[in-house]
Amino acid sequence: MLRSLARLAQPFLQAVDPERAHDLAIEALRLGLHPRQRTPDDPRLAVDLWDLRFPNPLGMAAGFDKNGAVPDALLAMGLGFAEAGTVTPRPQAGNPKPRVFRLADDRAVINRLGFNNAGHAAMRERMLARRGRPGIVGINVGANKDSEDRAADYVAGIHAFVDLASYFTVNISSPNTPGLRDLQQAAALDDLLARVLEARDEETGKAGRTVPVVLKIAPDLDEQAMDDIAGVLDKRRADALIVSNTTLSRAGLSLHPNAEETGGLSGEPLFVRSTAVLARMRLRIPAGMPMIGVGGVHDGRTAYEKIRAGATLVQIYTGLVFGGFDMIGEIKQGLLDALIADGHATVAGAVGSGVAEWASRPLA
């Protein structure tokens, strides 16, 4: 019944303002009006990473559940993990509306939300309410737009959630907070990661474990920038790398008034660029450092190609805007079919199997 309702609701959500549709989707999930996975995942999809066992490698990317309102609903639908945020120390409204734009012909979205969220205190209250429940929930931390010390805001996020997060993502790659991507420059990134990892290590006793810290970067990087980031990661040893956030590129889009809107582009047009950057970073960073692939995933094949390009886990968001939550099961089945077709007994066996091919792809 709920699966049928979700399918019926999809055309309605496509007809209303994109941000309003998102808010309605969050409310439906909060009320339990969503399909549920009825059978366990095939064990061949399981991923062991850090001290965690992911039932499957497909997760929700940050940006959907900014305030940690519905992680358990996302997990109940069959995602292997969920990432809440981006959350900043103080609440902020984000950029003026309208700030989310669909490009239906391209199955893409442009957003310039600007880290709109209710802040640490509100997120912590929600995370405390779900303490003890199963499931892997990461927390994506960011900095307030008007912060005088942005690195300190990330450190504050570690202190605020270290006893509640399955892992942290340090988001320095949103294009919608002026100057935020400057933190990807070598000196600034070195300082940021040093401070964040020190804070994490200080809090290990409170957490009862060493909570993994993951860095999330942009797809709009040249070769030197990739080298610089890899050098810092080799020095500071974050626990994983996410590639990538949204892009400022508009290459390949169809003619549409919304294509000229300011903001970050997500969805299918991002797939090739983000996957090529993923593979290039896989060849640069320490061999044992895992990666999470995000950008343009919309079916089992694209999820599989992220894994072939070097990702251990894969995240989705914009694909669900156009395909609905039924896509979760379809993507997992398609991924399993691809693994079997290529003779891989597990997801781990496929990781990086196509990295050379993807690293040679042009970024444009």
Summary of the structure (lengths in Angstrom):
residues: 364
radius of gyration: 18.8
end to end distance: 43.6
largest distance: 54.5
contacts: 1303
relative contact order: 0.13
helix: 45%
strand: 16%
